[in-house]
Amino acid sequence: MTFRAVNPATGVALHEVPPLTATERDALIERVAREQRLWRYAPHAQRARFVRALGVAVHAHREALAEWLSLEMGKPIVAARAEVDKCVSLCEQAPAMAHAALADEVLLLDDVHDVRIQYAPLGVLLAIMPWNFPYWQALRFAVPTLLAGNGVLIKPAGSVPAGARLLDRCFAEARAAVRADDASMPDAPCHMAFIEVEALDRVIADDRIVGVTLTGSDRAGRHVASVAGQHLKKVVLELGGSDPFIVLPDADIALAATQAVAARTVNSGQSCIAAKRFIVCDAVYDAFLEHVVSGMRTLRVGDPRDEATQIGPIATESVRDGLAKQVADSIAAGARALVGGSTNGLAGFFYPPTVLVDIPDHAPAAREELFGPVASVFRVADVADAIAKANDTPFGLGASVWTRDPALATQCIEGLDAGMVFVNEMVVSDPRYPFGGVKQSGMGRELGPLGFREFTNPKVVRRARLPEVPR
């Protein structure tokens, strides 16, 4: 498989990057393994110095990184800069968070014993990364993992090779910057790895690789988990979702509807935590729907490099075609499109903002993840009905609940099958909080204290206190 970028706004091919040969791949794995054997003993201060230097390098290439996001996957330029800035912020915040999360956890300390958990590094890890947030997803895995003392191989998505190369350059510049200030600094074991999909099973099986993480589809996640399981390798999977956005009768409807449009159209709708199913109580359904339809109609679709664009193209032709089929099949099953619902011959890989209603339970819009600016709106009777509808999906990543009543909010929090529940806010990822889900949304956590410890060995150390020997 060649890493090939196509401008989704025009459909014109941009460039190609060949995958590593078997010899190059083996040499890169050996390099990271060799670097990690030294990096694991680097004190926290040195690891933190590299991460901060990485933030400086990423900031220095801010405009170029954002430009490649717009060109290679169609992210509107304002959102592209925001993704780069979020990466910089992570590099600035993570060292302090890691120092706290990875500190020894004392279990017992008395005159007889000192018992504690030490969070020790595992080794070299493979990260199989997506195209929708190619910088943020890579760094939200790599930064905590490096701070824990591990080595990182990042396999970028096939459609965003130029951005991946530039991020790899940032890694190299950060290594050079810290070595210039501290000659004793070991090289940070962090590299982009242009590995073809067909070779990934062999890489996962390699004895030098101790674990793997994947952000992608549930189908890809099942395959990676199967291969990793055969070789008893640690695995973390983030596989997307069909996140519910629950609106109860006492909610602030204008605010909820405004946030609903924003939550559905994050990254032009191509986000695992974008709200996808809007579950609205009957008493406020019509008012909420009117606001959402109006908001979706006014979104500006266009050239992602135009500062005014709010909705860019779908990242690839195959993803756009898959989305169009899901919508068409849902309409054929009985759903209605109040706005959008068809590409209508749009150039490039665009799909218009769409609102679907009257969706049958068996339609794709009710059961599957729709990756694009398509809002599926459902009418329910009450809070119990809303929770049941929200849980009626194979996924369980995030959920958003809108109510002024703390008791109703608690009922939803306790009843929802989700890794994250946000009340009166849209779901977001934040370096301070663990990120992940349940059911087919995956396993394991990224970010927050759990994310820093995910790829560590929680080593129990028990020291007996011996009597002092007289001198």
SULMOMO-V244130 format. One record per backbone hydrogen bond with DSSP energy under -1.0 kcal/mol. NH is the residue of the N-H (numbers start at 1). CO is the residue of the C=O. Records with the same first field share a line. If there is no record, write none. Layout:
NH = CO ; CO
//
This chain:
3 = 17
5 = 15
7 = 12
10 = 7
11 = 7
14 = 5
15 = 5
17 = 3
20 = 194
25 = 21
26 = 22
27 = 23
28 = 24
29 = 25
30 = 26
31 = 27
32 = 28
33 = 29
34 = 30
35 = 31
36 = 32
37 = 33
39 = 35
40 = 36
41 = 38
42 = 39
47 = 43
48 = 44
49 = 45
50 = 46
51 = 47
52 = 48
53 = 49
54 = 50
55 = 51
56 = 52
57 = 53
58 = 54
59 = 55
60 = 56
61 = 57
62 = 59
65 = 61
66 = 62
67 = 63
68 = 64
69 = 65
70 = 66
71 = 67
72 = 68
73 = 69
75 = 69
77 = 304
80 = 76
81 = 77
82 = 78
83 = 79
84 = 80
85 = 81
86 = 82
87 = 83
88 = 84
89 = 85
90 = 86
91 = 87
92 = 88
93 = 89
94 = 90
97 = 93
98 = 94
99 = 95
100 = 96
101 = 97
102 = 98
105 = 117
107 = 115
108 = 115
110 = 113
114 = 463
115 = 108
116 = 461
117 = 105
118 = 459
120 = 118 ; 457
125 = 151
126 = 211
127 = 153
128 = 213
129 = 155
137 = 133
139 = 135
140 = 136
142 = 138
143 = 139
145 = 141
146 = 142
147 = 143
148 = 144
149 = 146
150 = 145
151 = 123
152 = 189
153 = 125
154 = 191
155 = 127
160 = 157
164 = 160
165 = 161
166 = 162
167 = 163
168 = 164
169 = 165
170 = 166
171 = 167
172 = 168
173 = 169
174 = 170
175 = 171
176 = 172
177 = 173
178 = 174
179 = 175
180 = 176
182 = 178
185 = 182
190 = 188
191 = 152
193 = 154
195 = 193
199 = 196
200 = 197
203 = 199
204 = 200
205 = 201
209 = 206
210 = 124
212 = 234
213 = 126
214 = 236
215 = 128
216 = 238
221 = 217
222 = 218
223 = 219
224 = 220
225 = 221
226 = 222
227 = 223
228 = 224
229 = 225
230 = 226
231 = 227
232 = 229
233 = 228
234 = 210
236 = 212
237 = 443
238 = 214
239 = 441
245 = 277
246 = 400
247 = 279
248 = 402
251 = 248
253 = 251
256 = 252
257 = 253
258 = 254
259 = 255
260 = 256
261 = 257
262 = 258
263 = 259
264 = 260
265 = 261
268 = 265
269 = 266
270 = 267
274 = 271
276 = 243
277 = 243
278 = 376
279 = 245
280 = 378
281 = 247
282 = 380
284 = 281
288 = 284
289 = 285
290 = 286
291 = 287
292 = 288
293 = 289
294 = 290
295 = 291
296 = 292
297 = 293
298 = 294
302 = 311
306 = 303
309 = 306
310 = 300
311 = 300
314 = 349
320 = 316
321 = 317
322 = 318
323 = 319
324 = 320
325 = 321
326 = 322
327 = 323
328 = 324
329 = 325
330 = 326
331 = 327
332 = 328
333 = 329
334 = 331
335 = 330
336 = 357
338 = 355
346 = 343
349 = 8
354 = 373
355 = 339
356 = 375
357 = 336
363 = 360
366 = 363
367 = 363
368 = 364
372 = 370
374 = 372
375 = 354
376 = 276
377 = 356
378 = 278
380 = 280
386 = 382
387 = 383
388 = 384
389 = 385
390 = 386
391 = 387
393 = 391
399 = 420
400 = 244
401 = 422
402 = 246
409 = 405
410 = 406
411 = 407
412 = 408
413 = 409
414 = 410
415 = 411
416 = 412
418 = 416
419 = 397
420 = 397
422 = 399
424 = 401
433 = 430
435 = 446
438 = 396
440 = 394
441 = 438
442 = 439
443 = 237
446 = 435
448 = 431
451 = 447
452 = 448
453 = 449
456 = 453
457 = 120
459 = 118 ; 457
461 = 116
463 = 114
465 = 112
//
